[in-house]
């Protein structure tokens, strides 16, 4: 079962705004450097708990940010990263 999910955004501005929106909603989110394993060019991503993914995506859609997401990934128990 995944522990954390990672949303990679198309811009640094989107990633920083996403972190703020999730934190405001009480979701423990943090901006991190995008892991190279994603193969995506943006250098910032937002990591948040897997059990809050539905709520996070709902917030992104409501705020018009879903189209700014380049990819969504999760970490497995061994720390590997996988696309959703």
SEFIZA-3560 file (N, C-alpha, C; in Angstrom, 3 decimals):
REM SEFIZA-3560
<numar><xx>0.846</xx><yy>-1.186</yy><zz>0.000</zz><atom>N</atom></numar>
<numar><xx>0.000</xx><yy>0.000</yy><zz>0.000</zz><atom>CA</atom></numar>
<numar><xx>0.891</xx><yy>1.249</yy><zz>0.000</zz><atom>C</atom></numar>
<numar><xx>0.622</xx><yy>2.189</yy><zz>-0.896</zz><atom>N</atom></numar>
<numar><xx>1.436</xx><yy>3.404</yy><zz>-0.949</zz><atom>CA</atom></numar>
<numar><xx>1.327</xx><yy>4.228</yy><zz>0.332</zz><atom>C</atom></numar>
<numar><xx>2.432</xx><yy>4.843</yy><zz>0.712</zz><atom>N</atom></numar>
<numar><xx>2.443</xx><yy>5.731</yy><zz>1.878</zz><atom>CA</atom></numar>
<numar><xx>2.220</xx><yy>7.171</yy><zz>1.457</zz><atom>C</atom></numar>
<numar><xx>2.909</xx><yy>7.575</yy><zz>0.409</zz><atom>N</atom></numar>
<numar><xx>2.824</xx><yy>8.957</yy><zz>-0.061</zz><atom>CA</atom></numar>
<numar><xx>2.579</xx><yy>9.009</yy><zz>-1.558</zz><atom>C</atom></numar>
<numar><xx>1.880</xx><yy>10.051</yy><zz>-1.959</zz><atom>N</atom></numar>
<numar><xx>1.693</xx><yy>10.347</yy><zz>-3.370</zz><atom>CA</atom></numar>
<numar><xx>2.453</xx><yy>11.618</yy><zz>-3.699</zz><atom>C</atom></numar>
<numar><xx>2.762</xx><yy>11.769</yy><zz>-4.960</zz><atom>N</atom></numar>
<numar><xx>3.552</xx><yy>12.875</yy><zz>-5.439</zz><atom>CA</atom></numar>
<numar><xx>2.889</xx><yy>13.429</yy><zz>-6.691</zz><atom>C</atom></numar>
<numar><xx>2.542</xx><yy>14.721</yy><zz>-6.661</zz><atom>N</atom></numar>
<numar><xx>1.992</xx><yy>15.382</yy><zz>-7.842</zz><atom>CA</atom></numar>
<numar><xx>3.077</xx><yy>16.290</yy><zz>-8.409</zz><atom>C</atom></numar>
<numar><xx>3.419</xx><yy>16.053</yy><zz>-9.664</zz><atom>N</atom></numar>
<numar><xx>4.423</xx><yy>16.867</yy><zz>-10.336</zz><atom>CA</atom></numar>
<numar><xx>3.663</xx><yy>17.892</yy><zz>-11.184</zz><atom>C</atom></numar>
<numar><xx>3.974</xx><yy>19.161</yy><zz>-10.952</zz><atom>N</atom></numar>
<numar><xx>3.283</xx><yy>20.235</yy><zz>-11.652</zz><atom>CA</atom></numar>
<numar><xx>4.135</xx><yy>20.789</yy><zz>-12.780</zz><atom>C</atom></numar>
<numar><xx>3.481</xx><yy>21.440</yy><zz>-13.725</zz><atom>N</atom></numar>
<numar><xx>4.158</xx><yy>21.991</yy><zz>-14.899</zz><atom>CA</atom></numar>
<numar><xx>5.015</xx><yy>23.215</yy><zz>-14.582</zz><atom>C</atom></numar>
<numar><xx>4.751</xx><yy>23.841</yy><zz>-13.422</zz><atom>N</atom></numar>
<numar><xx>5.540</xx><yy>25.022</yy><zz>-13.065</zz><atom>CA</atom></numar>
<numar><xx>5.784</xx><yy>25.066</yy><zz>-11.566</zz><atom>C</atom></numar>
<numar><xx>6.823</xx><yy>25.788</yy><zz>-11.197</zz><atom>N</atom></numar>
<numar><xx>7.153</xx><yy>25.979</yy><zz>-9.779</zz><atom>CA</atom></numar>
<numar><xx>6.008</xx><yy>26.700</yy><zz>-9.070</zz><atom>C</atom></numar>
<numar><xx>5.427</xx><yy>27.678</yy><zz>-9.741</zz><atom>N</atom></numar>
<numar><xx>4.324</xx><yy>28.443</yy><zz>-9.166</zz><atom>CA</atom></numar>
<numar><xx>3.147</xx><yy>27.537</yy><zz>-8.809</zz><atom>C</atom></numar>
<numar><xx>2.810</xx><yy>26.612</yy><zz>-9.704</zz><atom>N</atom></numar>
<numar><xx>1.710</xx><yy>25.675</yy><zz>-9.428</zz><atom>CA</atom></numar>
<numar><xx>2.031</xx><yy>24.790</yy><zz>-8.225</zz><atom>C</atom></numar>
<numar><xx>3.259</xx><yy>24.311</yy><zz>-8.149</zz><atom>N</atom></numar>
<numar><xx>3.649</xx><yy>23.432</yy><zz>-7.039</zz><atom>CA</atom></numar>
<numar><xx>3.545</xx><yy>24.164</yy><zz>-5.702</zz><atom>C</atom></numar>
<numar><xx>4.017</xx><yy>25.384</yy><zz>-5.665</zz><atom>N</atom></numar>
<numar><xx>3.975</xx><yy>26.157</yy><zz>-4.422</zz><atom>CA</atom></numar>
<numar><xx>2.532</xx><yy>26.471</yy><zz>-4.034</zz><atom>C</atom></numar>
<numar><xx>1.713</xx><yy>26.813</yy><zz>-5.012</zz><atom>N</atom></numar>
<numar><xx>0.291</xx><yy>27.079</yy><zz>-4.721</zz><atom>CA</atom></numar>
<numar><xx>-0.412</xx><yy>25.802</yy><zz>-4.239</zz><atom>C</atom></numar>
<numar><xx>-0.112</xx><yy>24.673</yy><zz>-4.864</zz><atom>N</atom></numar>
<numar><xx>-0.729</xx><yy>23.404</yy><zz>-4.467</zz><atom>CA</atom></numar>
<numar><xx>-0.383</xx><yy>23.067</yy><zz>-3.020</zz><atom>C</atom></numar>
<numar><xx>0.876</xx><yy>23.250</yy><zz>-2.645</zz><atom>N</atom></numar>
<numar><xx>1.275</xx><yy>22.989</yy><zz>-1.265</zz><atom>CA</atom></numar>
<numar><xx>0.456</xx><yy>23.853</yy><zz>-0.313</zz><atom>C</atom></numar>
<numar><xx>0.318</xx><yy>25.113</yy><zz>-0.616</zz><atom>N</atom></numar>
<numar><xx>-0.430</xx><yy>26.040</yy><zz>0.234</zz><atom>CA</atom></numar>
<numar><xx>-1.896</xx><yy>25.626</yy><zz>0.356</zz><atom>C</atom></numar>
<numar><xx>-2.511</xx><yy>25.270</yy><zz>-0.760</zz><atom>N</atom></numar>
<numar><xx>-3.918</xx><yy>24.856</yy><zz>-0.737</zz><atom>CA</atom></numar>
<numar><xx>-4.125</xx><yy>23.595</yy><zz>0.109</zz><atom>C</atom></numar>
<numar><xx>-3.232</xx><yy>22.627</yy><zz>-0.058</zz><atom>N</atom></numar>
<numar><xx>-3.364</xx><yy>21.382</yy><zz>0.706</zz><atom>CA</atom></numar>
<numar><xx>-3.129</xx><yy>21.631</yy><zz>2.194</zz><atom>C</atom></numar>
<numar><xx>-2.135</xx><yy>22.423</yy><zz>2.519</zz><atom>N</atom></numar>
<numar><xx>-1.879</xx><yy>22.718</yy><zz>3.926</zz><atom>CA</atom></numar>
<numar><xx>-3.052</xx><yy>23.459</yy><zz>4.547</zz><atom>C</atom></numar>
<numar><xx>-3.642</xx><yy>24.371</yy><zz>3.810</zz><atom>N</atom></numar>
<numar><xx>-4.808</xx><yy>25.117</yy><zz>4.292</zz><atom>CA</atom></numar>
<numar><xx>-5.981</xx><yy>24.170</yy><zz>4.586</zz><atom>C</atom></numar>
<numar><xx>-6.063</xx><yy>23.079</yy><zz>3.832</zz><atom>N</atom></numar>
<numar><xx>-7.120</xx><yy>22.084</yy><zz>4.029</zz><atom>CA</atom></numar>
<numar><xx>-6.754</xx><yy>21.057</yy><zz>5.101</zz><atom>C</atom></numar>
<numar><xx>-5.608</xx><yy>21.224</yy><zz>5.743</zz><atom>N</atom></numar>
<numar><xx>-5.203</xx><yy>20.308</yy><zz>6.801</zz><atom>CA</atom></numar>
<numar><xx>-4.492</xx><yy>19.058</yy><zz>6.316</zz><atom>C</atom></numar>
<numar><xx>-4.032</xx><yy>19.089</yy><zz>5.078</zz><atom>N</atom></numar>
<numar><xx>-3.301</xx><yy>17.955</yy><zz>4.508</zz><atom>CA</atom></numar>
<numar><xx>-1.807</xx><yy>18.248</yy><zz>4.621</zz><atom>C</atom></numar>
<numar><xx>-1.078</xx><yy>17.322</yy><zz>5.206</zz><atom>N</atom></numar>
<numar><xx>0.366</xx><yy>17.498</yy><zz>5.371</zz><atom>CA</atom></numar>
<numar><xx>1.083</xx><yy>17.369</yy><zz>4.045</zz><atom>C</atom></numar>
<numar><xx>1.254</xx><yy>18.483</yy><zz>3.353</zz><atom>N</atom></numar>
<numar><xx>1.890</xx><yy>18.493</yy><zz>2.040</zz><atom>CA</atom></numar>
<numar><xx>3.180</xx><yy>19.299</yy><zz>2.099</zz><atom>C</atom></numar>
<numar><xx>4.128</xx><yy>18.906</yy><zz>1.241</zz><atom>N</atom></numar>
<numar><xx>5.409</xx><yy>19.606</yy><zz>1.191</zz><atom>CA</atom></numar>
<numar><xx>5.919</xx><yy>19.649</yy><zz>-0.243</zz><atom>C</atom></numar>
<numar><xx>6.546</xx><yy>20.748</yy><zz>-0.598</zz><atom>N</atom></numar>
<numar><xx>7.201</xx><yy>20.859</yy><zz>-1.898</zz><atom>CA</atom></numar>
<numar><xx>8.558</xx><yy>20.165</yy><zz>-1.787</zz><atom>C</atom></numar>
<numar><xx>8.860</xx><yy>19.339</yy><zz>-2.782</zz><atom>N</atom></numar>
<numar><xx>10.152</xx><yy>18.666</yy><zz>-2.844</zz><atom>CA</atom></numar>
<numar><xx>10.696</xx><yy>18.770</yy><zz>-4.275</zz><atom>C</atom></numar>
<numar><xx>11.968</xx><yy>18.459</yy><zz>-4.432</zz><atom>N</atom></numar>
<numar><xx>12.515</xx><yy>18.359</yy><zz>-5.782</zz><atom>CA</atom></numar>
<numar><xx>11.899</xx><yy>17.137</yy><zz>-6.454</zz><atom>C</atom></numar>
<numar><xx>11.538</xx><yy>17.276</yy><zz>-7.709</zz><atom>N</atom></numar>
<numar><xx>10.965</xx><yy>16.153</yy><zz>-8.441</zz><atom>CA</atom></numar>
<numar><xx>12.024</xx><yy>15.068</yy><zz>-8.608</zz><atom>C</atom></numar>
<numar><xx>11.732</xx><yy>13.848</yy><zz>-8.137</zz><atom>N</atom></numar>
<numar><xx>12.711</xx><yy>12.765</yy><zz>-8.304</zz><atom>CA</atom></numar>
<numar><xx>12.998</xx><yy>12.502</yy><zz>-9.785</zz><atom>C</atom></numar>
<numar><xx>14.234</xx><yy>12.270</yy><zz>-10.136</zz><atom>N</atom></numar>
<numar><xx>14.570</xx><yy>12.035</yy><zz>-11.547</zz><atom>CA</atom></numar>
<numar><xx>13.874</xx><yy>10.801</yy><zz>-12.121</zz><atom>C</atom></numar>
<numar><xx>13.481</xx><yy>9.862</yy><zz>-11.258</zz><atom>N</atom></numar>
<numar><xx>12.804</xx><yy>8.643</yy><zz>-11.726</zz><atom>CA</atom></numar>
<numar><xx>11.487</xx><yy>8.927</yy><zz>-12.424</zz><atom>C</atom></numar>
<numar><xx>10.909</xx><yy>10.108</yy><zz>-12.196</zz><atom>N</atom></numar>
<numar><xx>9.635</xx><yy>10.438</yy><zz>-12.842</zz><atom>CA</atom></numar>
<numar><xx>9.820</xx><yy>10.697</yy><zz>-14.331</zz><atom>C</atom></numar>
<numar><xx>11.027</xx><yy>11.128</yy><zz>-14.714</zz><atom>N</atom></numar>
<numar><xx>11.277</xx><yy>11.448</yy><zz>-16.114</zz><atom>CA</atom></numar>
<numar><xx>10.616</xx><yy>12.741</yy><zz>-16.560</zz><atom>C</atom></numar>
<numar><xx>10.134</xx><yy>13.547</yy><zz>-15.611</zz><atom>N</atom></numar>
<numar><xx>9.460</xx><yy>14.800</yy><zz>-15.943</zz><atom>CA</atom></numar>
<numar><xx>10.384</xx><yy>15.986</yy><zz>-15.700</zz><atom>C</atom></numar>
<numar><xx>10.240</xx><yy>17.042</yy><zz>-16.514</zz><atom>N</atom></numar>
<numar><xx>11.183</xx><yy>18.151</yy><zz>-16.446</zz><atom>CA</atom></numar>
<numar><xx>11.004</xx><yy>19.138</yy><zz>-15.290</zz><atom>C</atom></numar>
<numar><xx>9.822</xx><yy>19.263</yy><zz>-14.714</zz><atom>N</atom></numar>
<numar><xx>9.637</xx><yy>20.252</yy><zz>-13.655</zz><atom>CA</atom></numar>
<numar><xx>10.494</xx><yy>19.884</yy><zz>-12.450</zz><atom>C</atom></numar>
<numar><xx>11.096</xx><yy>20.882</yy><zz>-11.818</zz><atom>N</atom></numar>
<numar><xx>11.997</xx><yy>20.578</yy><zz>-10.717</zz><atom>CA</atom></numar>
<numar><xx>11.313</xx><yy>20.543</yy><zz>-9.353</zz><atom>C</atom></numar>
<numar><xx>10.033</xx><yy>20.892</yy><zz>-9.279</zz><atom>N</atom></numar>
<numar><xx>9.321</xx><yy>20.845</yy><zz>-8.001</zz><atom>CA</atom></numar>
<numar><xx>8.060</xx><yy>20.011</yy><zz>-8.102</zz><atom>C</atom></numar>
<numar><xx>7.775</xx><yy>19.317</yy><zz>-7.005</zz><atom>N</atom></numar>
<numar><xx>6.576</xx><yy>18.502</yy><zz>-6.907</zz><atom>CA</atom></numar>
<numar><xx>6.023</xx><yy>18.655</yy><zz>-5.491</zz><atom>C</atom></numar>
<numar><xx>4.811</xx><yy>18.183</yy><zz>-5.290</zz><atom>N</atom></numar>
<numar><xx>4.182</xx><yy>18.228</yy><zz>-3.975</zz><atom>CA</atom></numar>
<numar><xx>3.933</xx><yy>16.797</yy><zz>-3.517</zz><atom>C</atom></numar>
<numar><xx>4.414</xx><yy>16.490</yy><zz>-2.328</zz><atom>N</atom></numar>
<numar><xx>4.207</xx><yy>15.164</yy><zz>-1.749</zz><atom>CA</atom></numar>
<numar><xx>3.156</xx><yy>15.281</yy><zz>-0.650</zz><atom>C</atom></numar>
<numar><xx>2.263</xx><yy>14.284</yy><zz>-0.589</zz><atom>N</atom></numar>
<numar><xx>1.179</xx><yy>14.300</yy><zz>0.402</zz><atom>CA</atom></numar>
<numar><xx>0.804</xx><yy>12.865</yy><zz>0.737</zz><atom>C</atom></numar>
<numar><xx>0.130</xx><yy>12.647</yy><zz>1.882</zz><atom>N</atom></numar>
<numar><xx>-0.197</xx><yy>11.286</yy><zz>2.309</zz><atom>CA</atom></numar>
<numar><xx>-1.151</xx><yy>10.582</yy><zz>1.330</zz><atom>C</atom></numar>
<numar><xx>-0.897</xx><yy>9.322</yy><zz>1.079</zz><atom>N</atom></numar>
<numar><xx>-1.720</xx><yy>8.545</yy><zz>0.153</zz><atom>CA</atom></numar>
<numar><xx>-3.183</xx><yy>8.519</yy><zz>0.555</zz><atom>C</atom></numar>
<numar><xx>-3.440</xx><yy>8.490</yy><zz>1.857</zz><atom>N</atom></numar>
<numar><xx>-4.835</xx><yy>8.405</yy><zz>2.295</zz><atom>CA</atom></numar>
<numar><xx>-5.605</xx><yy>9.709</yy><zz>2.111</zz><atom>C</atom></numar>
<numar><xx>-4.946</xx><yy>10.749</yy><zz>1.629</zz><atom>N</atom></numar>
<numar><xx>-5.610</xx><yy>12.034</yy><zz>1.373</zz><atom>CA</atom></numar>
<numar><xx>-5.638</xx><yy>12.366</yy><zz>-0.121</zz><atom>C</atom></numar>
<numar><xx>-5.325</xx><yy>11.378</yy><zz>-0.964</zz><atom>N</atom></numar>
<numar><xx>-5.252</xx><yy>11.607</yy><zz>-2.400</zz><atom>CA</atom></numar>
<numar><xx>-6.576</xx><yy>12.089</yy><zz>-2.989</zz><atom>C</atom></numar>
<numar><xx>-7.666</xx><yy>11.456</yy><zz>-2.606</zz><atom>N</atom></numar>
<numar><xx>-8.977</xx><yy>11.861</yy><zz>-3.123</zz><atom>CA</atom></numar>
<numar><xx>-9.274</xx><yy>13.315</yy><zz>-2.806</zz><atom>C</atom></numar>
<numar><xx>-9.029</xx><yy>13.707</yy><zz>-1.574</zz><atom>N</atom></numar>
<numar><xx>-9.268</xx><yy>15.088</yy><zz>-1.160</zz><atom>CA</atom></numar>
<numar><xx>-8.322</xx><yy>16.042</yy><zz>-1.895</zz><atom>C</atom></numar>
<numar><xx>-7.063</xx><yy>15.652</yy><zz>-2.032</zz><atom>N</atom></numar>
<numar><xx>-6.092</xx><yy>16.502</yy><zz>-2.733</zz><atom>CA</atom></numar>
<numar><xx>-6.531</xx><yy>16.731</yy><zz>-4.177</zz><atom>C</atom></numar>
<numar><xx>-6.920</xx><yy>15.673</yy><zz>-4.874</zz><atom>N</atom></numar>
<numar><xx>-7.333</xx><yy>15.817</yy><zz>-6.267</zz><atom>CA</atom></numar>
<numar><xx>-8.601</xx><yy>16.655</yy><zz>-6.380</zz><atom>C</atom></numar>
<numar><xx>-9.494</xx><yy>16.518</yy><zz>-5.426</zz><atom>N</atom></numar>
<numar><xx>-10.712</xx><yy>17.328</yy><zz>-5.404</zz><atom>CA</atom></numar>
<numar><xx>-10.352</xx><yy>18.815</yy><zz>-5.281</zz><atom>C</atom></numar>
<numar><xx>-9.402</xx><yy>19.121</yy><zz>-4.422</zz><atom>N</atom></numar>
<numar><xx>-8.945</xx><yy>20.504</yy><zz>-4.250</zz><atom>CA</atom></numar>
<numar><xx>-8.305</xx><yy>21.013</yy><zz>-5.538</zz><atom>C</atom></numar>
<numar><xx>-7.449</xx><yy>20.204</yy><zz>-6.152</zz><atom>N</atom></numar>
<numar><xx>-6.798</xx><yy>20.617</yy><zz>-7.394</zz><atom>CA</atom></numar>
<numar><xx>-7.834</xx><yy>20.914</yy><zz>-8.485</zz><atom>C</atom></numar>
<numar><xx>-8.849</xx><yy>20.058</yy><zz>-8.600</zz><atom>N</atom></numar>
<numar><xx>-9.892</xx><yy>20.283</yy><zz>-9.611</zz><atom>CA</atom></numar>
<numar><xx>-10.697</xx><yy>21.539</yy><zz>-9.299</zz><atom>C</atom></numar>
<numar><xx>-11.092</xx><yy>21.716</yy><zz>-8.041</zz><atom>N</atom></numar>
<numar><xx>-11.907</xx><yy>22.865</yy><zz>-7.647</zz><atom>CA</atom></numar>
<numar><xx>-11.170</xx><yy>24.186</yy><zz>-7.866</zz><atom>C</atom></numar>
<numar><xx>-9.857</xx><yy>24.154</yy><zz>-7.740</zz><atom>N</atom></numar>
<numar><xx>-9.052</xx><yy>25.371</yy><zz>-7.897</zz><atom>CA</atom></numar>
<numar><xx>-8.503</xx><yy>25.539</yy><zz>-9.319</zz><atom>C</atom></numar>
<numar><xx>-8.940</xx><yy>24.673</yy><zz>-10.238</zz><atom>N</atom></numar>
<numar><xx>-8.494</xx><yy>24.768</yy><zz>-11.626</zz><atom>CA</atom></numar>
<numar><xx>-7.036</xx><yy>24.403</yy><zz>-11.828</zz><atom>C</atom></numar>
<numar><xx>-6.497</xx><yy>23.583</yy><zz>-10.932</zz><atom>N</atom></numar>
<numar><xx>-5.078</xx><yy>23.237</yy><zz>-11.012</zz><atom>CA</atom></numar>
<numar><xx>-4.815</xx><yy>21.856</yy><zz>-11.608</zz><atom>C</atom></numar>
<numar><xx>-5.850</xx><yy>21.072</yy><zz>-11.797</zz><atom>N</atom></numar>
<numar><xx>-5.651</xx><yy>19.700</yy><zz>-12.280</zz><atom>CA</atom></numar>
<numar><xx>-4.939</xx><yy>19.670</yy><zz>-13.628</zz><atom>C</atom></numar>
<numar><xx>-5.247</xx><yy>20.624</yy><zz>-14.499</zz><atom>N</atom></numar>
<numar><xx>-4.602</xx><yy>20.651</yy><zz>-15.819</zz><atom>CA</atom></numar>
<numar><xx>-3.125</xx><yy>21.028</yy><zz>-15.728</zz><atom>C</atom></numar>
<numar><xx>-2.693</xx><yy>21.556</yy><zz>-14.590</zz><atom>N</atom></numar>
<numar><xx>-1.286</xx><yy>21.902</yy><zz>-14.391</zz><atom>CA</atom></numar>
<numar><xx>-0.433</xx><yy>20.752</yy><zz>-13.892</zz><atom>C</atom></numar>
<numar><xx>-1.055</xx><yy>19.585</yy><zz>-13.682</zz><atom>N</atom></numar>
<numar><xx>-0.319</xx><yy>18.416</yy><zz>-13.188</zz><atom>CA</atom></numar>
<numar><xx>0.292</xx><yy>17.659</yy><zz>-14.368</zz><atom>C</atom></numar>
<numar><xx>1.589</xx><yy>17.441</yy><zz>-14.302</zz><atom>N</atom></numar>
<numar><xx>2.287</xx><yy>16.679</yy><zz>-15.343</zz><atom>CA</atom></numar>
<numar><xx>2.197</xx><yy>15.182</yy><zz>-15.103</zz><atom>C</atom></numar>
<numar><xx>2.116</xx><yy>14.784</yy><zz>-13.838</zz><atom>N</atom></numar>
<numar><xx>2.048</xx><yy>13.369</yy><zz>-13.505</zz><atom>CA</atom></numar>
<numar><xx>1.819</xx><yy>13.169</yy><zz>-12.023</zz><atom>C</atom></numar>
<numar><xx>1.255</xx><yy>12.007</yy><zz>-11.689</zz><atom>N</atom></numar>
<numar><xx>1.027</xx><yy>11.626</yy><zz>-10.296</zz><atom>CA</atom></numar>
<numar><xx>1.715</xx><yy>10.288</yy><zz>-10.074</zz><atom>C</atom></numar>
<numar><xx>2.426</xx><yy>10.172</yy><zz>-8.962</zz><atom>N</atom></numar>
<numar><xx>3.228</xx><yy>8.994</yy><zz>-8.654</zz><atom>CA</atom></numar>
<numar><xx>3.005</xx><yy>8.589</yy><zz>-7.206</zz><atom>C</atom></numar>
<numar><xx>3.392</xx><yy>7.360</yy><zz>-6.884</zz><atom>N</atom></numar>
<numar><xx>3.372</xx><yy>6.928</yy><zz>-5.485</zz><atom>CA</atom></numar>
<numar><xx>4.662</xx><yy>6.189</yy><zz>-5.170</zz><atom>C</atom></numar>
<numar><xx>4.987</xx><yy>6.199</yy><zz>-3.883</zz><atom>N</atom></numar>
<numar><xx>6.155</xx><yy>5.471</yy><zz>-3.395</zz><atom>CA</atom></numar>
<numar><xx>5.700</xx><yy>4.120</yy><zz>-2.859</zz><atom>C</atom></numar>
<numar><xx>6.379</xx><yy>3.039</yy><zz>-3.244</zz><atom>N</atom></numar>
<numar><xx>6.056</xx><yy>1.730</yy><zz>-2.696</zz><atom>CA</atom></numar>
<numar><xx>6.797</xx><yy>1.521</yy><zz>-1.369</zz><atom>C</atom></numar>
<numar><xx>6.586</xx><yy>0.386</yy><zz>-0.751</zz><atom>N</atom></numar>
<numar><xx>7.158</xx><yy>0.110</yy><zz>0.563</zz><atom>CA</atom></numar>
<numar><xx>8.694</xx><yy>0.113</yy><zz>0.545</zz><atom>C</atom></numar>
<numar><xx>9.288</xx><yy>-0.173</yy><zz>-0.610</zz><atom>N</atom></numar>
<numar><xx>10.744</xx><yy>-0.194</yy><zz>-0.708</zz><atom>CA</atom></numar>
<numar><xx>11.315</xx><yy>1.160</yy><zz>-1.149</zz><atom>C</atom></numar>
<numar><xx>10.467</xx><yy>2.164</yy><zz>-1.310</zz><atom>N</atom></numar>
<numar><xx>10.922</xx><yy>3.486</yy><zz>-1.690</zz><atom>CA</atom></numar>
<numar><xx>10.963</xx><yy>3.714</yy><zz>-3.193</zz><atom>C</atom></numar>
<numar><xx>10.524</xx><yy>2.718</yy><zz>-3.964</zz><atom>N</atom></numar>
<numar><xx>10.463</xx><yy>2.889</yy><zz>-5.419</zz><atom>CA</atom></numar>
<numar><xx>9.306</xx><yy>3.808</yy><zz>-5.797</zz><atom>C</atom></numar>
<numar><xx>9.436</xx><yy>4.471</yy><zz>-6.918</zz><atom>N</atom></numar>
<numar><xx>8.405</xx><yy>5.400</yy><zz>-7.367</zz><atom>CA</atom></numar>
<numar><xx>7.721</xx><yy>4.845</yy><zz>-8.618</zz><atom>C</atom></numar>
<numar><xx>6.389</xx><yy>4.986</yy><zz>-8.651</zz><atom>N</atom></numar>
<numar><xx>5.585</xx><yy>4.417</yy><zz>-9.734</zz><atom>CA</atom></numar>
<numar><xx>4.548</xx><yy>5.421</yy><zz>-10.180</zz><atom>C</atom></numar>
<numar><xx>4.297</xx><yy>5.490</yy><zz>-11.483</zz><atom>N</atom></numar>
<numar><xx>3.257</xx><yy>6.362</yy><zz>-12.020</zz><atom>CA</atom></numar>
<numar><xx>1.882</xx><yy>5.788</yy><zz>-11.761</zz><atom>C</atom></numar>
<numar><xx>0.922</xx><yy>6.681</yy><zz>-11.639</zz><atom>N</atom></numar>
<numar><xx>-0.471</xx><yy>6.267</yy><zz>-11.425</zz><atom>CA</atom></numar>
<numar><xx>-1.176</xx><yy>6.224</yy><zz>-12.755</zz><atom>C</atom></numar>
//
